[in-house]
Amino acid sequence: MKELPSPTFPLSPVAPALPRGSLHPSHGDGVSAVVPSGRGGVQVAWAQHLDEVRQAQRLRFDIFAGEMGARLNTPLAGHDVDLFDDYCEHLLVRDEASQEVVGTYRVLTPAQAKRIGSTYSDTEFDLTRLRGLRTRMVELGRSCVHRDHRHGGVIMALWGALAGFMVRNQLDTMIGCASIPMLHNGVVSGDAAASIWRQVSQSHLAPIEYHVLPRLPLPVERLDQTLPVEPPALIKGYLRLGAKVLGAPAWDPDFNSADLPMLMRIADLPARYRKHFLGA
């Protein structure tokens, strides 16, 4: 098994540089936690080897290309691979019985974003107004869960591990692009995304000093923003955790989605989630 490369920059100005694999506490078998999920236990761990990342990339391909119809420019057939993957930490959730990877997130730390020169979100949005946050800001991306495991246990396991990672490495802000499928009731349209944007902008918009601009905007002003649709489960979950929307959605034609820029800070976690994830 090929070991993953080690970061060469510190994770943050106040945390020492650590080789990949020692960023996370683990038991001797590399499993960081076993969590009961209501449908059997799941194991949460951070990828230590390339073959583990490949498992996450296969899951991503199955969901993004197979379910969502994304057009993926990938160098490895059957895998969702892009240039950011080699710089990211990859969080895996496995079904305890089958050991199949059923959920994943990737995390780009400030140090690794510095190495590659940007975040994925930078390719979709002008993040100039977030420059003061970057030294303690991680990017979350490529979130997905196997269709047979889309229940609270897997999502809570992922978020619990992410919160612990943030606190352990003295990082305080998370950003990411939360996708809204363009396919609605069998028709490819931006109306559902425009309607969701209208809803969340009225209740969860960040202060203007954190607003960002999409590089390829979804033309919300020309779309029907009145549909009675609910945000995807992941976006609703982020909002419950205190996340804010940073501006209007970008259009991602490759992933056949509209992407909302979102920001979440550890300090904004509601008390009950802080206790659940951090025990504080």
C-alpha positions as a printed Julia matrix, in Angstrom:
280×3 Matrix{Float64}:
   0.0    0.0     0.0
   1.31   3.4    -0.94
   1.67   5.85    1.93
   0.12   9.27    1.36
   2.47  12.25    1.01
   3.15  14.35    4.09
   2.34  18.05    4.36
   5.39  20.32    4.37
   3.71  23.33    5.93
   2.16  23.65    9.38
  -1.57  23.11    9.62
  -2.01  26.56   11.12
   0.24  29.25   12.59
  -0.09  27.71   16.05
   0.07  24.0    15.22
   3.26  22.07   14.4
   3.76  20.37   11.06
   2.8   16.72   11.3
   3.15  13.89    8.77
  -0.1   12.76    7.23
  -1.34   9.88    9.31
  -0.42  11.51   12.63
  -2.96  14.3    12.21
  -5.58  12.06   13.71
  -5.74   9.93   16.86
  -6.5    6.3    16.12
  -6.56   2.86   17.63
  -3.91   0.36   16.59
  -5.99  -0.78   13.61
  -6.26   2.75   12.23
  -9.93   3.1    13.13
 -10.65   6.33   14.94
 -14.13   5.45   16.18
 -16.89   2.88   16.0
 -20.31   4.51   16.06
 -23.7    2.79   16.37
 -25.86   4.1    13.52
 -29.26   2.55   14.06
 -28.73   0.21   11.1
 -25.6   -1.49   12.33
 -22.35   0.12   13.41
 -20.15   2.27   11.24
 -16.42   2.88   11.57
 -14.94   6.34   11.08
 -11.31   6.7    10.04
  -8.97   8.95    8.11
  -7.32   7.45    5.04
  -3.73   6.46    5.64
  -2.94   4.86    2.28
  -3.68   5.49   -1.38
  -5.82   2.37   -1.73
  -8.17   3.77    0.93
  -8.48   7.02   -1.01
  -9.27   4.97   -4.1
 -12.22   3.41   -2.26
 -13.58   6.88   -1.52
 -13.03   7.94   -5.12
 -14.96   4.91   -6.38
 -17.88   5.77   -4.11
 -17.78   9.37   -5.32
 -17.81   8.23   -8.95
 -20.76   5.92   -8.4
 -22.8    8.71   -6.8
 -21.74  11.74   -8.81
 -21.57  10.11  -12.25
 -23.97   7.21  -11.74
 -26.72   8.94   -9.77
 -26.29  12.63  -10.59
 -25.11  12.31  -14.18
 -21.97  14.37  -13.62
 -19.45  14.6   -16.44
 -16.2   13.78  -14.67
 -12.83  14.49  -16.23
 -10.93  11.78  -14.41
  -7.58  10.11  -15.17
  -8.72   6.82  -13.61
 -11.77   5.02  -14.97
 -14.52   4.42  -12.44
 -13.01   6.87   -9.94
 -13.71  10.56   -9.25
 -10.18  12.0    -9.16
  -9.13  15.63   -9.42
  -5.99  17.66   -8.78
  -7.04  18.56   -5.21
  -7.25  14.95   -3.99
  -3.51  14.52   -3.43
  -3.51  17.54   -1.1
  -6.54  16.59    0.96
  -7.23  14.53    4.04
  -9.9   11.92    3.26
 -12.43  10.95    5.92
 -14.01   7.53    5.48
 -17.06   5.9     7.03
 -17.23   2.12    6.68
 -20.05  -0.27    7.32
 -18.76  -2.24   10.29
 -20.01  -5.59    8.99
 -18.94  -5.38    5.33
 -16.04  -2.9     5.7
 -17.38  -1.14    2.6
 -16.78   2.62    2.42
 -20.29   4.08    2.61
 -19.51   7.75    3.24
 -16.7   10.2     2.66
 -15.56  13.81    2.93
 -12.32  15.36    1.86
 -10.69  18.15    3.85
  -8.21  20.68    2.51
  -6.21  22.3     5.32
  -4.75  25.82    5.15
  -1.25  24.42    4.74
  -2.23  22.19    1.84
  -4.29  24.96    0.21
  -1.12  27.06    0.33
   0.83  24.27   -1.37
  -1.64  23.88   -4.24
  -2.37  27.62   -4.47
  -6.13  27.67   -3.92
  -9.16  25.76   -2.75
 -11.76  24.09   -4.97
 -14.18  26.81   -3.9
 -11.81  29.4    -5.38
 -12.51  27.89   -8.81
 -16.24  28.59   -8.41
 -16.25  31.83   -6.37
 -14.22  34.96   -5.77
 -13.32  34.46   -2.11
 -11.45  37.75   -1.67
 -13.52  38.73    1.36
 -12.5   35.55    3.19
  -8.77  36.27    3.01
  -8.62  37.14    6.71
  -9.99  33.71    7.64
  -7.75  31.51    5.51
  -5.0   30.71    8.01
  -7.49  28.8    10.19
  -9.99  27.77    7.51
 -10.45  24.31    6.01
 -12.43  23.43    2.92
 -14.88  20.52    2.98
 -15.73  18.86   -0.3
 -16.88  15.82   -2.25
 -19.32  14.82    0.5
 -21.34  11.74   -0.37
 -23.05   8.77    1.27
 -24.05   5.46   -0.3
 -27.77   5.36   -1.1
 -28.35   2.44    1.31
 -26.82   4.37    4.22
 -28.4    7.82    3.95
 -29.52   8.08    7.53
 -28.46  10.18   10.47
 -25.82   7.83   11.83
 -23.4    8.18    8.92
 -23.76  11.97    8.68
 -23.35  12.43   12.43
 -20.28  10.19   12.4
 -18.71  12.3     9.64
 -19.47  15.58   11.37
 -18.26  14.32   14.73
 -14.9   13.35   13.26
 -14.63  16.68   11.42
 -15.36  18.7    14.56
 -12.71  16.78   16.47
 -10.21  17.33   13.65
 -10.87  21.07   13.7
 -10.4   21.47   17.44
  -7.38  19.18   17.56
  -5.56  21.15   14.88
  -6.65  24.59   16.15
  -8.74  25.42   13.09
 -12.02  27.27   13.47
 -13.74  27.81   10.11
 -15.08  25.49    7.42
 -16.15  26.46    3.92
 -17.5   24.45    1.03
 -19.79  24.34   -1.97
 -23.12  22.69   -1.14
 -24.72  21.29   -4.27
 -28.35  21.5    -5.36
 -29.2   19.11   -8.23
 -30.48  20.82  -11.37
 -32.71  17.82  -12.08
 -36.12  18.46  -10.49
 -39.21  16.32  -11.14
 -37.47  14.75  -14.1
 -36.65  18.09  -15.73
 -33.26  19.8   -15.81
 -33.99  23.32  -14.55
 -32.52  25.9   -12.22
 -35.91  26.81  -10.75
 -35.55  24.58   -7.69
 -32.06  25.93   -6.95
 -33.27  29.52   -7.39
 -36.18  28.86   -5.01
 -33.88  27.33   -2.39
 -31.51  30.3    -2.71
 -34.41  32.67   -2.08
 -35.4   30.75    1.06
 -31.96  30.5     2.64
 -30.95  34.05    1.71
 -33.85  35.34    3.77
 -32.92  33.37    6.89
 -29.27  32.31    6.81
 -27.3   34.88    4.8
 -23.87  35.75    6.19
 -22.91  39.35    7.03
 -22.0   41.34    3.93
 -18.29  41.41    4.82
 -18.16  37.66    4.07
 -20.13  37.69    0.81
 -18.51  36.0    -2.2
 -19.27  36.21   -5.92
 -19.86  33.25   -8.24
 -17.57  33.05  -11.27
 -20.35  31.45  -13.34
 -23.56  32.65  -11.68
 -26.78  30.73  -11.84
 -29.13  33.29  -13.48
 -31.54  33.31  -10.54
 -33.23  36.53  -11.64
 -34.46  34.75  -14.79
 -35.72  31.66  -12.96
 -38.84  30.82  -10.99
 -37.93  31.4    -7.33
 -41.35  30.54   -5.92
 -41.32  26.73   -5.95
 -42.22  25.11   -2.59
 -39.1   22.94   -2.47
 -36.92  22.05    0.51
 -33.13  22.31    0.5
 -31.21  19.03    0.19
 -30.66  17.19    3.46
 -26.98  18.15    3.62
 -27.75  21.87    3.32
 -30.48  21.63    5.96
 -28.0   19.87    8.22
 -25.4   22.59    7.74
 -27.95  25.27    8.59
 -28.93  23.45   11.78
 -25.25  23.5    12.75
 -25.14  27.27   12.44
 -23.76  27.58    8.9
 -24.27  30.71    6.83
 -24.74  31.13    3.08
 -22.12  33.44    1.58
 -23.94  34.51   -1.56
 -25.84  33.47   -4.67
 -25.22  30.06   -6.23
 -22.74  29.25   -8.95
 -23.69  26.99  -11.83
 -21.55  23.85  -12.17
 -22.37  22.37  -15.59
 -20.05  19.38  -15.13
 -21.81  18.23  -11.97
 -25.23  19.28  -13.26
 -25.78  21.29  -10.08
 -26.04  24.73   -8.55
 -23.52  25.27   -5.76
 -24.18  27.4    -2.7
 -21.11  28.82   -0.94
 -21.37  28.05    2.77
 -19.34  28.87    5.86
 -19.52  27.24    9.27
 -17.54  28.19   12.39
 -16.9   26.04   15.42
 -17.85  28.98   17.65
 -21.31  29.08   16.05
 -22.18  25.45   16.8
 -25.4   25.34   18.84
 -24.84  24.13   22.4
 -26.48  20.74   21.9
 -24.3   19.94   18.88
 -21.19  21.22   20.62
 -21.89  18.82   23.47
 -22.63  15.94   21.11
 -19.55  16.41   18.92
 -17.02  17.83   21.37
 -18.37  16.92   24.79
 -18.24  20.59   25.81
